[in-house]
Amino acid sequence: MAKNSDGNGKIYKKRNVDYRSDLGSLGKDAQVCGFCKFFVPPSTGLMPRKKGDCELVQGKIDATYTCNLWAPREDMDEEEY
């Protein structure tokens, strides 16, 4: 997918943004892809083993991973992350 909405038009490779598992921080404060404003969930919803897309990073994206570009969704208030 990677259509980029951050304004600079750049699409990143996973290795360049430190895309990594973040299972250790799951919970209400988790800064994981599933809570990121750039994450696009799969059309089937967040089912186990289903991966979504990212507006900034190439390839399929696991909702429980994170990267250096993480930003909170706009529909989350500051107390949720």
C-alpha positions as CSV (number, residue, x, y, z in Angstrom):
1,M,0.0,0.0,0.0
2,A,2.4,2.7,1.2
3,K,0.8,5.8,-0.1
4,N,2.4,8.3,2.3
5,S,0.5,11.0,4.1
6,D,3.3,12.6,6.1
7,G,3.9,15.3,3.5
8,N,7.4,14.4,2.3
9,G,6.3,11.7,-0.2
10,K,9.0,9.2,1.0
11,I,8.2,5.5,1.5
12,Y,10.6,3.7,3.9
13,K,11.9,0.2,4.0
14,K,11.3,-1.6,7.3
15,R,15.0,-1.9,8.1
16,N,15.4,1.9,7.8
17,V,12.8,2.7,10.4
18,D,13.7,0.0,12.9
19,Y,10.5,-2.0,12.4
20,R,10.4,-4.5,15.3
21,S,8.2,-6.6,17.6
22,D,6.9,-4.7,20.5
23,L,4.9,-7.4,22.3
24,G,6.5,-6.4,25.6
25,S,4.5,-3.1,25.7
26,L,1.0,-4.2,24.7
27,G,-1.7,-2.5,26.7
28,K,-3.3,0.9,26.9
29,D,0.1,2.6,26.6
30,A,1.4,0.5,23.7
31,Q,3.0,2.4,20.9
32,V,2.4,-0.3,18.3
33,C,1.4,-0.2,14.7
34,G,-2.2,-1.0,15.4
35,F,-2.5,2.3,17.3
36,C,-0.5,4.3,14.8
37,K,-2.2,6.9,12.6
38,F,-0.3,5.5,9.5
39,F,-1.5,1.9,10.0
40,V,-4.2,0.6,7.7
41,P,-5.7,-2.6,9.1
42,P,-6.5,-5.5,6.8
43,S,-10.0,-5.5,5.3
44,T,-10.9,-8.5,7.5
45,G,-10.1,-6.6,10.7
46,L,-7.3,-7.3,13.2
47,M,-7.6,-11.1,13.1
48,P,-4.6,-13.2,14.4
49,R,-1.9,-13.7,11.7
50,K,-3.5,-11.0,9.4
51,K,-1.3,-8.1,8.6
52,G,-2.2,-4.6,7.5
53,D,-0.4,-1.9,5.6
54,C,1.3,1.4,6.4
55,E,1.1,4.7,4.7
56,L,4.9,5.2,5.2
57,V,6.5,1.7,5.3
58,Q,6.7,-0.9,2.5
59,G,5.3,-4.3,2.9
60,K,2.8,-6.0,5.2
61,I,2.7,-4.6,8.7
62,D,2.0,-6.6,11.9
63,A,-0.3,-4.6,14.3
64,T,1.8,-5.6,17.3
65,Y,5.1,-4.3,15.9
66,T,6.4,-0.7,16.0
67,C,8.9,1.6,14.3
68,N,10.6,4.9,14.6
69,L,7.8,6.7,12.7
70,W,5.0,5.7,15.2
71,A,2.5,8.5,15.8
72,P,-0.8,8.2,17.7
73,R,-4.0,8.0,15.8
74,E,-6.0,11.2,15.8
75,D,-9.0,9.5,17.3
76,M,-7.0,8.6,20.5
77,D,-6.7,11.2,23.2
78,E,-3.4,11.7,24.9
79,E,-4.4,9.6,27.9
80,E,-4.8,6.5,25.7
81,Y,-1.1,6.3,24.6
